[in-house]
Amino acid sequence: MNHRVRVFKSGNSQAVRLPKAFRVDVDELEIFQRGDELVLRKPVNDLSRAFEILTQLPNDFFAEGREDLPVQEREDF
């Protein structure tokens, strides 16, 4: 179901009122852009977003491997 909302100015920011159907039970939301979409979502407090990003990497990511620097020797204090 699509809803249309008006965008209005609130101080130096833009704002929208969320319709009742989209009420949330948190005080803060994450916002990000995906293509031409603006996405609002509850903050994720675990590694699920990191996993999501990693699964979107192409299959040939680091296909030629990677060259790690040698281990640095450090003094014990």
C-alpha positions, 0 to 999 in steps of 0.5 A: 500500500502506498501513501503520499505525505507532504514534505515540510520544513522544520528548522533547517531540516525537512520533515514528513509526518508518518501516517498512522499505519507506519507508527514506530515504537522507537525514538530514533530511526536510521535513514539511508538512500538506496537508488532513488528510495529513502529508507527509514528503519529501526536501528540494528544493534547487531551484525546483521547489516554487516552480513547483508553488505558482505553478501552483496559483494561480487563473487570475484571480490579479491579474486587475485587474493590480497597482499597482507603486510608482514607482522610488525614486531613490537616491544613489550611494555 
